[in-house]
Amino acid sequence: MQLAVEISLYPLKDQYLRPIQWFIGRLDAYPEIQRKTNGMSTQLCGDYDTIMALLATEMKAAHREWGKGVFVCKFIPGGVNLDHSE
């Protein structure tokens, strides 16, 4: 089963950009998922179990590395076309 996730990270610190870039860089270590990022969020698409496992791993790593931060996620089962522009 495919899954699409829109995720935003809001680090609770003044220097917020570095943790966001770090998190996105870690997502790129998963070649089996499709990632697209814009100024407001990052979208992931791929196998349901793969995405859920990587989110558990990488969100935990982000909290350990950077401390408190808020993740906001939207989940769409079945996936979506991340290249769709409308």
MOPECOR-V470734 format. One record per run of one state. SS is the DSSP state (a for helix, b for strand, c for the rest). FROM is the first residue (numbers start at 1). LEN is the number of residues. If there is no record, write none. Layout:
# MOPECOR-V470734
ss:SS from:FROM len:LEN
ss:SS from:FROM len:LEN
This chain:
# MOPECOR-V470734
ss:c from:1 len:1
ss:b from:2 len:10
ss:c from:12 len:4
ss:a from:16 len:12
ss:c from:28 len:6
ss:b from:34 len:4
ss:c from:38 len:4
ss:b from:42 len:6
ss:a from:48 len:19
ss:c from:67 len:2
ss:b from:69 len:9
ss:c from:78 len:9
